[in-house]
Amino acid sequence: MIRMDREDFEALVQEALEDLPDEFAEQLDNVAVVVEEEPDPVALREMGFDPHELDEELFGLYTGTPLIDREAAYSGLPDRVEIYMGPILRACRSRREVVREVKDTVIHELGHHFGLEDEEMPY
């Protein structure tokens, strides 16, 4: 486990967003990306995770309507991507690993926004 304060972690999430290719970043106008300390235990159970099992960690969660499922007149609430600081820091042993995991998690969760399923993600 590595230690990092919330401000530094949030800066890594912001960097990951700034590094997105323009063609993807331009389509994120109705997406809120937030850092949370830990995932909600109810959400974990709904996804099949045991909140007390230490071998399973959830690094991020997308909630919303993927772009491919929206009608032309879509006006729903913003989609939400949560990045979980605690699980990522527990899983990483260096700052370099944290940087890589944050970037991978942001891209993975935004992939859901674009309509990709887990098995379709590039990693």
PyMOL commands that place a pseudoatom at each C-alpha (Angstrom):
pseudoatom trace, name=CA, resn=MET, resi=1, chain=A, elem=C, hetatm=0, pos=[0.000, 0.000, 0.000]
pseudoatom trace, name=CA, resn=ILE, resi=2, chain=A, elem=C, hetatm=0, pos=[1.166, 3.487, -0.814]
pseudoatom trace, name=CA, resn=ARG, resi=3, chain=A, elem=C, hetatm=0, pos=[0.142, 6.679, 0.949]
pseudoatom trace, name=CA, resn=MET, resi=4, chain=A, elem=C, hetatm=0, pos=[-1.052, 9.718, -0.972]
pseudoatom trace, name=CA, resn=ASP, resi=5, chain=A, elem=C, hetatm=0, pos=[-3.227, 12.620, 0.052]
pseudoatom trace, name=CA, resn=ARG, resi=6, chain=A, elem=C, hetatm=0, pos=[-6.517, 13.254, -1.668]
pseudoatom trace, name=CA, resn=GLU, resi=7, chain=A, elem=C, hetatm=0, pos=[-5.328, 16.399, -3.442]
pseudoatom trace, name=CA, resn=ASP, resi=8, chain=A, elem=C, hetatm=0, pos=[-2.453, 14.525, -5.119]
pseudoatom trace, name=CA, resn=PHE, resi=9, chain=A, elem=C, hetatm=0, pos=[-4.749, 11.646, -6.061]
pseudoatom trace, name=CA, resn=GLU, resi=10, chain=A, elem=C, hetatm=0, pos=[-7.331, 14.007, -7.556]
pseudoatom trace, name=CA, resn=ALA, resi=11, chain=A, elem=C, hetatm=0, pos=[-4.540, 15.654, -9.565]
pseudoatom trace, name=CA, resn=LEU, resi=12, chain=A, elem=C, hetatm=0, pos=[-3.698, 12.222, -11.058]
pseudoatom trace, name=CA, resn=VAL, resi=13, chain=A, elem=C, hetatm=0, pos=[-7.340, 11.757, -12.074]
pseudoatom trace, name=CA, resn=GLN, resi=14, chain=A, elem=C, hetatm=0, pos=[-7.334, 15.214, -13.666]
pseudoatom trace, name=CA, resn=GLU, resi=15, chain=A, elem=C, hetatm=0, pos=[-4.116, 14.387, -15.550]
pseudoatom trace, name=CA, resn=ALA, resi=16, chain=A, elem=C, hetatm=0, pos=[-5.678, 11.177, -16.854]
pseudoatom trace, name=CA, resn=LEU, resi=17, chain=A, elem=C, hetatm=0, pos=[-8.636, 13.189, -18.153]
pseudoatom trace, name=CA, resn=GLU, resi=18, chain=A, elem=C, hetatm=0, pos=[-6.387, 15.798, -19.757]
pseudoatom trace, name=CA, resn=ASP, resi=19, chain=A, elem=C, hetatm=0, pos=[-4.416, 13.037, -21.530]
pseudoatom trace, name=CA, resn=LEU, resi=20, chain=A, elem=C, hetatm=0, pos=[-7.508, 11.703, -23.307]
pseudoatom trace, name=CA, resn=PRO, resi=21, chain=A, elem=C, hetatm=0, pos=[-7.473, 12.087, -27.093]
pseudoatom trace, name=CA, resn=ASP, resi=22, chain=A, elem=C, hetatm=0, pos=[-9.503, 15.135, -28.184]
pseudoatom trace, name=CA, resn=GLU, resi=23, chain=A, elem=C, hetatm=0, pos=[-12.092, 13.048, -30.052]
pseudoatom trace, name=CA, resn=PHE, resi=24, chain=A, elem=C, hetatm=0, pos=[-13.040, 11.343, -26.772]
pseudoatom trace, name=CA, resn=ALA, resi=25, chain=A, elem=C, hetatm=0, pos=[-12.632, 14.309, -24.444]
pseudoatom trace, name=CA, resn=GLU, resi=26, chain=A, elem=C, hetatm=0, pos=[-15.045, 16.360, -26.567]
pseudoatom trace, name=CA, resn=GLN, resi=27, chain=A, elem=C, hetatm=0, pos=[-17.821, 13.847, -25.848]
pseudoatom trace, name=CA, resn=LEU, resi=28, chain=A, elem=C, hetatm=0, pos=[-17.563, 14.100, -22.059]
pseudoatom trace, name=CA, resn=ASP, resi=29, chain=A, elem=C, hetatm=0, pos=[-19.699, 17.212, -21.585]
pseudoatom trace, name=CA, resn=ASN, resi=30, chain=A, elem=C, hetatm=0, pos=[-22.355, 15.343, -19.581]
pseudoatom trace, name=CA, resn=VAL, resi=31, chain=A, elem=C, hetatm=0, pos=[-20.041, 13.238, -17.374]
pseudoatom trace, name=CA, resn=ALA, resi=32, chain=A, elem=C, hetatm=0, pos=[-18.977, 13.972, -13.811]
pseudoatom trace, name=CA, resn=VAL, resi=33, chain=A, elem=C, hetatm=0, pos=[-15.718, 12.268, -12.804]
pseudoatom trace, name=CA, resn=VAL, resi=34, chain=A, elem=C, hetatm=0, pos=[-15.311, 12.217, -9.022]
pseudoatom trace, name=CA, resn=VAL, resi=35, chain=A, elem=C, hetatm=0, pos=[-12.925, 10.719, -6.506]
pseudoatom trace, name=CA, resn=GLU, resi=36, chain=A, elem=C, hetatm=0, pos=[-14.439, 8.778, -3.631]
pseudoatom trace, name=CA, resn=GLU, resi=37, chain=A, elem=C, hetatm=0, pos=[-12.537, 7.231, -0.722]
pseudoatom trace, name=CA, resn=GLU, resi=38, chain=A, elem=C, hetatm=0, pos=[-14.263, 3.834, -0.962]
pseudoatom trace, name=CA, resn=PRO, resi=39, chain=A, elem=C, hetatm=0, pos=[-17.030, 2.212, -2.988]
pseudoatom trace, name=CA, resn=ASP, resi=40, chain=A, elem=C, hetatm=0, pos=[-20.467, 2.015, -1.440]
pseudoatom trace, name=CA, resn=PRO, resi=41, chain=A, elem=C, hetatm=0, pos=[-20.987, -1.438, 0.175]
pseudoatom trace, name=CA, resn=VAL, resi=42, chain=A, elem=C, hetatm=0, pos=[-24.495, -1.675, -1.326]
pseudoatom trace, name=CA, resn=ALA, resi=43, chain=A, elem=C, hetatm=0, pos=[-23.127, -1.023, -4.829]
pseudoatom trace, name=CA, resn=LEU, resi=44, chain=A, elem=C, hetatm=0, pos=[-20.423, -3.633, -4.223]
pseudoatom trace, name=CA, resn=ARG, resi=45, chain=A, elem=C, hetatm=0, pos=[-23.003, -6.268, -3.281]
pseudoatom trace, name=CA, resn=GLU, resi=46, chain=A, elem=C, hetatm=0, pos=[-25.155, -5.379, -6.306]
pseudoatom trace, name=CA, resn=MET, resi=47, chain=A, elem=C, hetatm=0, pos=[-22.121, -5.962, -8.529]
pseudoatom trace, name=CA, resn=GLY, resi=48, chain=A, elem=C, hetatm=0, pos=[-21.361, -9.327, -6.902]
pseudoatom trace, name=CA, resn=PHE, resi=49, chain=A, elem=C, hetatm=0, pos=[-18.481, -8.153, -4.715]
pseudoatom trace, name=CA, resn=ASP, resi=50, chain=A, elem=C, hetatm=0, pos=[-18.236, -9.122, -1.059]
pseudoatom trace, name=CA, resn=PRO, resi=51, chain=A, elem=C, hetatm=0, pos=[-17.451, -5.832, 0.737]
pseudoatom trace, name=CA, resn=HIS, resi=52, chain=A, elem=C, hetatm=0, pos=[-15.605, -7.791, 3.447]
pseudoatom trace, name=CA, resn=GLU, resi=53, chain=A, elem=C, hetatm=0, pos=[-13.464, -9.853, 1.063]
pseudoatom trace, name=CA, resn=LEU, resi=54, chain=A, elem=C, hetatm=0, pos=[-9.987, -8.356, 0.990]
pseudoatom trace, name=CA, resn=ASP, resi=55, chain=A, elem=C, hetatm=0, pos=[-8.992, -10.069, -2.275]
pseudoatom trace, name=CA, resn=GLU, resi=56, chain=A, elem=C, hetatm=0, pos=[-11.589, -8.157, -4.313]
pseudoatom trace, name=CA, resn=GLU, resi=57, chain=A, elem=C, hetatm=0, pos=[-11.288, -4.432, -4.894]
pseudoatom trace, name=CA, resn=LEU, resi=58, chain=A, elem=C, hetatm=0, pos=[-13.328, -2.153, -7.117]
pseudoatom trace, name=CA, resn=PHE, resi=59, chain=A, elem=C, hetatm=0, pos=[-11.246, 0.715, -8.527]
pseudoatom trace, name=CA, resn=GLY, resi=60, chain=A, elem=C, hetatm=0, pos=[-13.998, 2.613, -10.313]
pseudoatom trace, name=CA, resn=LEU, resi=61, chain=A, elem=C, hetatm=0, pos=[-17.656, 2.634, -11.276]
pseudoatom trace, name=CA, resn=TYR, resi=62, chain=A, elem=C, hetatm=0, pos=[-19.604, 4.126, -14.179]
pseudoatom trace, name=CA, resn=THR, resi=63, chain=A, elem=C, hetatm=0, pos=[-23.246, 5.063, -13.637]
pseudoatom trace, name=CA, resn=GLY, resi=64, chain=A, elem=C, hetatm=0, pos=[-25.325, 6.473, -16.450]
pseudoatom trace, name=CA, resn=THR, resi=65, chain=A, elem=C, hetatm=0, pos=[-26.622, 5.925, -19.948]
pseudoatom trace, name=CA, resn=PRO, resi=66, chain=A, elem=C, hetatm=0, pos=[-23.933, 5.019, -22.499]
pseudoatom trace, name=CA, resn=LEU, resi=67, chain=A, elem=C, hetatm=0, pos=[-23.770, 7.274, -25.551]
pseudoatom trace, name=CA, resn=ILE, resi=68, chain=A, elem=C, hetatm=0, pos=[-24.804, 4.440, -27.882]
pseudoatom trace, name=CA, resn=ASP, resi=69, chain=A, elem=C, hetatm=0, pos=[-28.052, 3.965, -25.910]
pseudoatom trace, name=CA, resn=ARG, resi=70, chain=A, elem=C, hetatm=0, pos=[-29.162, 7.602, -25.978]
pseudoatom trace, name=CA, resn=GLU, resi=71, chain=A, elem=C, hetatm=0, pos=[-31.884, 9.021, -28.156]
pseudoatom trace, name=CA, resn=ALA, resi=72, chain=A, elem=C, hetatm=0, pos=[-31.320, 12.274, -30.055]
pseudoatom trace, name=CA, resn=ALA, resi=73, chain=A, elem=C, hetatm=0, pos=[-33.292, 14.294, -27.493]
pseudoatom trace, name=CA, resn=TYR, resi=74, chain=A, elem=C, hetatm=0, pos=[-31.521, 12.799, -24.438]
pseudoatom trace, name=CA, resn=SER, resi=75, chain=A, elem=C, hetatm=0, pos=[-31.485, 15.211, -21.506]
pseudoatom trace, name=CA, resn=GLY, resi=76, chain=A, elem=C, hetatm=0, pos=[-30.825, 12.981, -18.497]
pseudoatom trace, name=CA, resn=LEU, resi=77, chain=A, elem=C, hetatm=0, pos=[-28.723, 13.679, -15.466]
pseudoatom trace, name=CA, resn=PRO, resi=78, chain=A, elem=C, hetatm=0, pos=[-24.977, 13.694, -15.999]
pseudoatom trace, name=CA, resn=ASP, resi=79, chain=A, elem=C, hetatm=0, pos=[-23.318, 10.306, -16.099]
pseudoatom trace, name=CA, resn=ARG, resi=80, chain=A, elem=C, hetatm=0, pos=[-21.026, 9.661, -13.164]
pseudoatom trace, name=CA, resn=VAL, resi=81, chain=A, elem=C, hetatm=0, pos=[-17.620, 8.023, -13.004]
pseudoatom trace, name=CA, resn=GLU, resi=82, chain=A, elem=C, hetatm=0, pos=[-16.355, 7.323, -9.517]
pseudoatom trace, name=CA, resn=ILE, resi=83, chain=A, elem=C, hetatm=0, pos=[-12.662, 6.589, -8.985]
pseudoatom trace, name=CA, resn=TYR, resi=84, chain=A, elem=C, hetatm=0, pos=[-11.971, 4.901, -5.637]
pseudoatom trace, name=CA, resn=MET, resi=85, chain=A, elem=C, hetatm=0, pos=[-8.850, 6.140, -3.925]
pseudoatom trace, name=CA, resn=GLY, resi=86, chain=A, elem=C, hetatm=0, pos=[-8.634, 3.553, -1.120]
pseudoatom trace, name=CA, resn=PRO, resi=87, chain=A, elem=C, hetatm=0, pos=[-8.699, 0.416, -3.276]
pseudoatom trace, name=CA, resn=ILE, resi=88, chain=A, elem=C, hetatm=0, pos=[-6.210, 1.830, -5.785]
pseudoatom trace, name=CA, resn=LEU, resi=89, chain=A, elem=C, hetatm=0, pos=[-3.750, 2.883, -3.085]
pseudoatom trace, name=CA, resn=ARG, resi=90, chain=A, elem=C, hetatm=0, pos=[-4.050, -0.504, -1.345]
pseudoatom trace, name=CA, resn=ALA, resi=91, chain=A, elem=C, hetatm=0, pos=[-3.345, -2.350, -4.591]
pseudoatom trace, name=CA, resn=CYS, resi=92, chain=A, elem=C, hetatm=0, pos=[-0.289, -0.313, -5.607]
pseudoatom trace, name=CA, resn=ARG, resi=93, chain=A, elem=C, hetatm=0, pos=[3.239, -0.406, -4.238]
pseudoatom trace, name=CA, resn=SER, resi=94, chain=A, elem=C, hetatm=0, pos=[4.654, 2.735, -5.850]
pseudoatom trace, name=CA, resn=ARG, resi=95, chain=A, elem=C, hetatm=0, pos=[3.571, 6.125, -7.121]
pseudoatom trace, name=CA, resn=ARG, resi=96, chain=A, elem=C, hetatm=0, pos=[4.257, 4.902, -10.654]
pseudoatom trace, name=CA, resn=GLU, resi=97, chain=A, elem=C, hetatm=0, pos=[1.769, 2.050, -10.167]
pseudoatom trace, name=CA, resn=VAL, resi=98, chain=A, elem=C, hetatm=0, pos=[-0.825, 4.497, -8.810]
pseudoatom trace, name=CA, resn=VAL, resi=99, chain=A, elem=C, hetatm=0, pos=[-0.400, 6.778, -11.839]
pseudoatom trace, name=CA, resn=ARG, resi=100, chain=A, elem=C, hetatm=0, pos=[-0.845, 3.818, -14.204]
pseudoatom trace, name=CA, resn=GLU, resi=101, chain=A, elem=C, hetatm=0, pos=[-3.838, 2.380, -12.317]
pseudoatom trace, name=CA, resn=VAL, resi=102, chain=A, elem=C, hetatm=0, pos=[-5.605, 5.738, -12.123]
pseudoatom trace, name=CA, resn=LYS, resi=103, chain=A, elem=C, hetatm=0, pos=[-5.152, 6.247, -15.860]
pseudoatom trace, name=CA, resn=ASP, resi=104, chain=A, elem=C, hetatm=0, pos=[-6.284, 2.706, -16.661]
pseudoatom trace, name=CA, resn=THR, resi=105, chain=A, elem=C, hetatm=0, pos=[-9.318, 3.006, -14.363]
pseudoatom trace, name=CA, resn=VAL, resi=106, chain=A, elem=C, hetatm=0, pos=[-10.389, 6.379, -15.779]
pseudoatom trace, name=CA, resn=ILE, resi=107, chain=A, elem=C, hetatm=0, pos=[-10.118, 5.042, -19.326]
pseudoatom trace, name=CA, resn=HIS, resi=108, chain=A, elem=C, hetatm=0, pos=[-11.927, 1.820, -18.405]
pseudoatom trace, name=CA, resn=GLU, resi=109, chain=A, elem=C, hetatm=0, pos=[-14.861, 3.593, -16.759]
pseudoatom trace, name=CA, resn=LEU, resi=110, chain=A, elem=C, hetatm=0, pos=[-15.133, 6.133, -19.572]
pseudoatom trace, name=CA, resn=GLY, resi=111, chain=A, elem=C, hetatm=0, pos=[-15.157, 3.177, -21.966]
pseudoatom trace, name=CA, resn=HIS, resi=112, chain=A, elem=C, hetatm=0, pos=[-18.497, 2.239, -20.405]
pseudoatom trace, name=CA, resn=HIS, resi=113, chain=A, elem=C, hetatm=0, pos=[-19.731, 5.778, -21.158]
pseudoatom trace, name=CA, resn=PHE, resi=114, chain=A, elem=C, hetatm=0, pos=[-18.929, 5.090, -24.821]
pseudoatom trace, name=CA, resn=GLY, resi=115, chain=A, elem=C, hetatm=0, pos=[-20.812, 1.773, -24.660]
pseudoatom trace, name=CA, resn=LEU, resi=116, chain=A, elem=C, hetatm=0, pos=[-17.990, -0.748, -24.232]
pseudoatom trace, name=CA, resn=GLU, resi=117, chain=A, elem=C, hetatm=0, pos=[-18.479, -3.814, -22.053]
pseudoatom trace, name=CA, resn=ASP, resi=118, chain=A, elem=C, hetatm=0, pos=[-15.707, -5.090, -19.747]
pseudoatom trace, name=CA, resn=GLU, resi=119, chain=A, elem=C, hetatm=0, pos=[-14.607, -7.768, -22.209]
pseudoatom trace, name=CA, resn=GLU, resi=120, chain=A, elem=C, hetatm=0, pos=[-14.303, -5.161, -24.981]
pseudoatom trace, name=CA, resn=MET, resi=121, chain=A, elem=C, hetatm=0, pos=[-11.886, -2.927, -23.070]
pseudoatom trace, name=CA, resn=PRO, resi=122, chain=A, elem=C, hetatm=0, pos=[-8.348, -2.740, -24.396]
pseudoatom trace, name=CA, resn=TYR, resi=123, chain=A, elem=C, hetatm=0, pos=[-7.012, -3.950, -21.003]
for i in range(1, 123): cmd.bond("trace and resi %d" % i, "trace and resi %d" % (i + 1))
show_as sticks, trace
zoom trace
